[in-house]
Amino acid sequence: MGNGDYKQFVTNRVRKINAHPDLIWKHVPTNHNPADIGSRARDMNNEELWWHGPNWLKDPDQWPDAIEIQPTAESNAEVKPKKCVFAVAVNDENEADEI
């Protein structure tokens, strides 16, 4: 899932997934992703994809090819914001301070 520094929620989930060395990240196209159906508030009773998943899921030889992931507006929204702090010192001495 990219090499970015993500917000705590995403970072924790990625860390838990990566803790299992036998797991491999794969991309699931939106039209094959049951979670996308569930997030659109549709009636799930007749959704074959929701109940059984995509046909190729049971056969790793039929899995979609890996894709090159480029940052999107959605993924950039999950990136932890970088904060920069600048300090400026002003020398406020004048000749009257010497007296």
Phi, psi and omega in degrees: 000069178062179179244016185282172176257103189264164178301162189305317182302310181291316180302316180296319180293316180297319180298317180296319179293315181292345179290346179259101186295342182273358180270145179235130177290134174223151177270136175244116179301148183307317183288355176246003188262109180301327180297328178294325177294314182297332182276358182255016175051049177256164175289120187271350185302323183253017181268098180303317180299321180296316186278332186235351181077175179292150182302323185286348187300327183278351182234098182305336178291341181259002181298148178300151178296153176296147179243156174274117184270126176251147178301141176238174177300321181293316180289325178294333178293338180268355181286135179295129180293142177267133180247129178246135179244126179247136177243135179235130177250133179244125177279110186252034179270150172218179185296331181293335179293337182284340186281000000 
